[in-house]
C-alpha cells in the first residue's frame, strides 16, 4: 500500500514539475499574498471559509516551487528545515480544487500582480487527476467518455432517436455524415439528454440561413470530461475524436455547442492537448449565429416582452471571449432586456463549472455558491434568464428549484429559433 | 571600523547581491520552459500584454468596494515609499554622488513628512490586516512578515537618519538598507520587478482570446 501511495505522489510531482513553466515562475515570485482574489471567488464570498481563497488552492504547486526553485526554500530543503510536498497535501487539496473551484477564472481578472490563478489551479488539478486524487463521480464519467464516447453514456442510437423526433417536429431533415459540408455541429451530453430543443433550433436556424452543415456519426459529442477532471491526456484523446471526425468529413468549420467547457476544450486548449493545429476553424454557436445575423442571413421577427437578463457562462465569456455576440443577438428580439450588476467578463459563475456539477460530493457546496447568482437574479426582478451553456442552465435550474424560485431558464439559440422570420425560411 | 565596513565592503556586497540576484531571478523566468499556443488567436496578445501591465493599477469596479482597504493602504504605502526612495533630499544627493553622477530637485521637507506618514500608515494597515484578517492570516508566510518588518525598519531608521548630526543613525539606516538589498532578490520583494512579466503574460493570454482583462 505504501509503495502504491508513493507512486501516486511521484506521478503528481512529475506533473507539477512538468507544468512549472515561465508563467508559474513569474506568478509565484510576484504574489504577495494580498488576498484580493478571495473577494472574487463565490466559493469564498458565499461560505466565508478562507480555505476557498483562490491562491490557497494552488498551494501544492507553490509548495513545490518554493522548495525546489526558490533560494530560501532550496536552502531550507538542503538543511532539512522544510516539509516536502506529501501525498497528504494532494489528498487534502482534492476537495478544495474539485469541489471548491468552478474554474470560472474571476480571480485571474482581479489579481493586482496579474497572476492567472485559474491557470495554476488547473495545473494542480492535472497533477491530482494523474495521481488519482479525483472525485469518484468525475472518474466514472471520464471513464464512460473514454469507453462509450460520452460521459452520460449517450450513444449514436440515442442521437439517432433524437434526430427522428426533431425531424418529425420540424419537417426538416438532419444531415448526417455529409462530406464536404461547410460546418460540422457538435452536441453536448446535456443537449442530447436534457435539452433536445437545442438541435431542433439548429435545424430551423440553419435551414433559414441556408447553411451547409452536418452532424458526424463518429464525432457528435462535444463534452470533454478530460478537461473537467483535469487530465490533459484524456482531454486530448476526446478532442482527437472530434478532429478525426471533422477531417474525415472534410468540413471547413466545427461548431462548438452551447456548452462552456466544450468550447474551451475545442477552441482554445484542443490544439495544445493534441499537439497540432487544426486544419479547420472552430466557432462557438453564438459566434456563428452573430456572423449569420451580421451577414443578413438570419432575419428575426417579434420581440420578447418579458423582462430578461443574460447569464454569462464563464468559459464562453470571461475565458472564451464571446461577450458581444450574445448581446448582439438578444438586442433585436428583446424589448425589456436588463444586464446583471457584474455582467460580461466580470459576471459571477453559476457555481457548477469546472466539473463541480458532475461531482455529487460537491452538491451542497454548489448550492451554497449559487446564492451569488440567486441574489443577482433577485435584484433584477426578471421574468426569465437567458444563457448559452447547457451546464450553466442545468445548474441554475437546480439552484432555482432548491430556492423555490419559479424563473424559467432559456437557451439563447432556442430563443433565436423562436423568432425566425418564417417568410425568409427556405 | 564599523563605519568603513558599512560604507564600503558591505555596501558593495549588498549591491552586488541585489543586482545579480534580481537578474538571476528574472533570468529564471525568461529561461524557464515554454510552449507555444497552437490555437488560432482571436486578438492581439502583445498589445494586450502591454496594456495589462498598466491597466491592473486600477482595480475592476466590480470588486473595488470589497478590496478598498488593500487598495488604499497599498497605494499609500507604495506611493509614499516611491517618493521617499527617489525624492528625499539625502537620497537624491546619495544617488548623485555614489551611483548616477547627476541629481534632480528633491521634495521639500513638508512633502517628505507627508510621504513618510503615508508610507508608514499604509504599511502598518497592510501588516495589521495580514495578521488579523482570516484570509490574509491563512495565506501569509514567514517571508511576508520578514519583508514587512525589514521594510518598516528601513523606513524608521531612514527617518531617524534625518537627524544628520548623528552619524550612528545614518550608519544604522545604511546597514538596514544593505540587509534589505541582500534579502530582496530571494523574497516577496521581487514583486517590484516580477509583477511586470506576470501581468504581461496574463494580459497576453486574455488578449489572444479577445478578452479585455
HADDOCK unambig.tbl for C-alpha pairs under 7 A between the chains (distance, minus, plus):
assign (segid A and resid 21 and name CA) (segid B and resid 32 and name CA) 5.63 0.50 0.50
assign (segid A and resid 21 and name CA) (segid B and resid 33 and name CA) 4.82 0.50 0.50
assign (segid A and resid 21 and name CA) (segid B and resid 34 and name CA) 5.80 0.50 0.50
assign (segid A and resid 22 and name CA) (segid B and resid 29 and name CA) 4.87 0.50 0.50
assign (segid A and resid 22 and name CA) (segid B and resid 30 and name CA) 6.54 0.50 0.50
assign (segid A and resid 22 and name CA) (segid B and resid 32 and name CA) 4.72 0.50 0.50
assign (segid A and resid 22 and name CA) (segid B and resid 33 and name CA) 5.85 0.50 0.50
assign (segid A and resid 22 and name CA) (segid B and resid 34 and name CA) 6.22 0.50 0.50
assign (segid A and resid 23 and name CA) (segid B and resid 198 and name CA) 6.84 0.50 0.50
assign (segid A and resid 23 and name CA) (segid B and resid 201 and name CA) 6.79 0.50 0.50
assign (segid A and resid 25 and name CA) (segid B and resid 29 and name CA) 5.66 0.50 0.50
assign (segid A and resid 26 and name CA) (segid B and resid 29 and name CA) 5.95 0.50 0.50
assign (segid A and resid 26 and name CA) (segid B and resid 194 and name CA) 5.84 0.50 0.50
assign (segid A and resid 26 and name CA) (segid B and resid 197 and name CA) 6.51 0.50 0.50
assign (segid A and resid 26 and name CA) (segid B and resid 198 and name CA) 5.26 0.50 0.50
assign (segid A and resid 27 and name CA) (segid B and resid 198 and name CA) 5.56 0.50 0.50
assign (segid A and resid 29 and name CA) (segid B and resid 188 and name CA) 6.52 0.50 0.50
assign (segid A and resid 29 and name CA) (segid B and resid 190 and name CA) 6.48 0.50 0.50
assign (segid A and resid 29 and name CA) (segid B and resid 191 and name CA) 6.31 0.50 0.50
assign (segid A and resid 29 and name CA) (segid B and resid 194 and name CA) 6.52 0.50 0.50
assign (segid A and resid 30 and name CA) (segid B and resid 188 and name CA) 6.63 0.50 0.50
assign (segid A and resid 30 and name CA) (segid B and resid 190 and name CA) 6.43 0.50 0.50
assign (segid A and resid 30 and name CA) (segid B and resid 191 and name CA) 4.03 0.50 0.50
assign (segid A and resid 30 and name CA) (segid B and resid 194 and name CA) 5.22 0.50 0.50
assign (segid A and resid 30 and name CA) (segid B and resid 195 and name CA) 5.28 0.50 0.50
assign (segid A and resid 31 and name CA) (segid B and resid 191 and name CA) 6.83 0.50 0.50
assign (segid A and resid 32 and name CA) (segid B and resid 188 and name CA) 5.99 0.50 0.50
assign (segid A and resid 33 and name CA) (segid B and resid 136 and name CA) 6.85 0.50 0.50
assign (segid A and resid 33 and name CA) (segid B and resid 139 and name CA) 6.07 0.50 0.50
assign (segid A and resid 33 and name CA) (segid B and resid 140 and name CA) 5.81 0.50 0.50
assign (segid A and resid 34 and name CA) (segid B and resid 136 and name CA) 6.53 0.50 0.50
assign (segid A and resid 35 and name CA) (segid B and resid 135 and name CA) 6.23 0.50 0.50
assign (segid A and resid 35 and name CA) (segid B and resid 136 and name CA) 5.69 0.50 0.50
assign (segid A and resid 36 and name CA) (segid B and resid 67 and name CA) 6.33 0.50 0.50
assign (segid A and resid 39 and name CA) (segid B and resid 66 and name CA) 6.58 0.50 0.50
assign (segid A and resid 40 and name CA) (segid B and resid 63 and name CA) 6.93 0.50 0.50
assign (segid A and resid 50 and name CA) (segid B and resid 134 and name CA) 6.33 0.50 0.50
assign (segid A and resid 50 and name CA) (segid B and resid 135 and name CA) 4.82 0.50 0.50
assign (segid A and resid 53 and name CA) (segid B and resid 135 and name CA) 6.99 0.50 0.50
assign (segid A and resid 56 and name CA) (segid B and resid 139 and name CA) 6.37 0.50 0.50
assign (segid A and resid 71 and name CA) (segid B and resid 186 and name CA) 5.84 0.50 0.50
assign (segid A and resid 72 and name CA) (segid B and resid 186 and name CA) 6.79 0.50 0.50
assign (segid A and resid 109 and name CA) (segid B and resid 213 and name CA) 5.80 0.50 0.50
assign (segid A and resid 110 and name CA) (segid B and resid 59 and name CA) 6.74 0.50 0.50
assign (segid A and resid 110 and name CA) (segid B and resid 60 and name CA) 6.75 0.50 0.50
assign (segid A and resid 112 and name CA) (segid B and resid 56 and name CA) 5.84 0.50 0.50
assign (segid A and resid 113 and name CA) (segid B and resid 195 and name CA) 4.91 0.50 0.50
assign (segid A and resid 113 and name CA) (segid B and resid 198 and name CA) 6.51 0.50 0.50
assign (segid A and resid 113 and name CA) (segid B and resid 199 and name CA) 5.95 0.50 0.50
assign (segid A and resid 114 and name CA) (segid B and resid 195 and name CA) 6.79 0.50 0.50
assign (segid A and resid 114 and name CA) (segid B and resid 198 and name CA) 5.34 0.50 0.50
assign (segid A and resid 114 and name CA) (segid B and resid 199 and name CA) 4.04 0.50 0.50
assign (segid A and resid 114 and name CA) (segid B and resid 202 and name CA) 6.10 0.50 0.50
assign (segid A and resid 115 and name CA) (segid B and resid 198 and name CA) 6.08 0.50 0.50
assign (segid A and resid 115 and name CA) (segid B and resid 199 and name CA) 6.85 0.50 0.50
assign (segid A and resid 115 and name CA) (segid B and resid 202 and name CA) 6.79 0.50 0.50
assign (segid A and resid 116 and name CA) (segid B and resid 202 and name CA) 5.88 0.50 0.50
assign (segid A and resid 267 and name CA) (segid B and resid 39 and name CA) 6.95 0.50 0.50
assign (segid A and resid 268 and name CA) (segid B and resid 39 and name CA) 5.51 0.50 0.50
assign (segid A and resid 271 and name CA) (segid B and resid 38 and name CA) 5.44 0.50 0.50
assign (segid A and resid 271 and name CA) (segid B and resid 39 and name CA) 5.59 0.50 0.50
assign (segid A and resid 272 and name CA) (segid B and resid 37 and name CA) 6.45 0.50 0.50
assign (segid A and resid 272 and name CA) (segid B and resid 38 and name CA) 5.62 0.50 0.50
assign (segid A and resid 276 and name CA) (segid B and resid 38 and name CA) 6.44 0.50 0.50
assign (segid A and resid 277 and name CA) (segid B and resid 38 and name CA) 5.40 0.50 0.50
assign (segid A and resid 277 and name CA) (segid B and resid 39 and name CA) 6.40 0.50 0.50
assign (segid A and resid 318 and name CA) (segid B and resid 211 and name CA) 6.97 0.50 0.50
assign (segid A and resid 320 and name CA) (segid B and resid 209 and name CA) 6.23 0.50 0.50
assign (segid A and resid 321 and name CA) (segid B and resid 209 and name CA) 5.60 0.50 0.50
assign (segid A and resid 321 and name CA) (segid B and resid 210 and name CA) 5.12 0.50 0.50
assign (segid A and resid 321 and name CA) (segid B and resid 211 and name CA) 4.96 0.50 0.50
assign (segid A and resid 342 and name CA) (segid B and resid 62 and name CA) 6.08 0.50 0.50
